[in-house]
Amino acid sequence: MSAHVDLPFVPFVKEGTWNISLTYRHFVQIYIRDIGMNWIVEATYVSPCMDDNKTIKKTYRYGSVSFEDICLDSIKTLLED
């Protein structure tokens, strides 16, 4: 099974927060912070059932990933059981 996710257009990695809709009431919130030569990414899966919410934190080196890579890796990690 494959799924389609509409990612926001962000031409380069930058600090900020983005909500990426997965279905009607399910989304992933991605928060990116610059800590000098590294990006800290905190991603949270948000669903109507608060018990299903899950958060991960990852670090990426500058230049090693694109914004799209960060989003897709975060979504994949959050949805794995």
C-alpha positions in Angstrom: 0.0 0.0 0.0 1.3 3.4 -0.8 0.1 6.8 0.3 0.4 10.3 -1.1 1.3 13.2 1.3 1.2 16.8 0.1 4.3 18.5 1.6 4.6 22.3 1.8 7.0 23.8 -0.8 10.2 24.8 1.2 13.2 25.1 -1.1 15.7 24.7 1.7 15.8 23.6 5.3 15.0 26.4 7.7 13.7 27.0 11.2 10.0 26.8 11.6 6.9 24.7 12.3 4.8 22.9 9.6 1.6 20.9 9.9 1.4 18.1 7.3 -2.1 16.6 6.8 -2.2 12.8 6.5 -6.0 12.3 6.6 -9.0 14.4 7.6 -8.1 14.6 11.3 -4.6 13.2 11.5 -1.5 15.2 10.9 2.2 15.4 11.6 3.6 18.6 13.1 7.3 19.2 12.3 9.3 21.7 14.3 12.8 22.5 13.0 15.4 24.4 15.1 18.9 25.5 14.1 21.6 24.7 16.7 24.7 25.6 14.8 25.8 23.1 12.1 22.9 20.8 13.0 19.1 20.8 12.7 17.1 19.5 15.6 13.8 18.1 14.4 10.9 17.4 16.7 8.0 15.7 14.9 4.6 14.8 16.5 1.9 12.6 15.1 -1.4 14.1 16.1 -4.7 12.2 16.0 -8.2 12.7 17.5 -7.4 9.9 20.0 -4.8 11.6 22.3 -3.5 8.2 23.3 -2.2 7.7 19.8 -0.1 10.8 19.7 3.7 10.2 19.4 6.7 12.4 19.3 10.2 11.8 18.0 13.4 13.9 18.0 16.2 13.6 15.5 19.4 15.6 14.6 20.6 16.2 11.1 23.8 17.8 9.9 23.7 20.8 7.7 23.7 19.9 4.1 23.0 16.2 4.6 19.2 16.3 4.0 16.6 18.4 2.2 13.4 19.6 3.8 11.5 16.9 2.0 13.9 14.2 3.3 13.3 15.5 6.9 9.5 15.4 6.5 9.3 12.0 4.8 11.8 10.4 7.3 9.8 11.9 10.2 6.5 10.6 8.9 7.8 7.2 8.2 9.4 6.9 11.7 6.2 8.1 13.4 4.0 5.7 11.6 6.1 2.6 12.1 4.9 0.5 15.1 
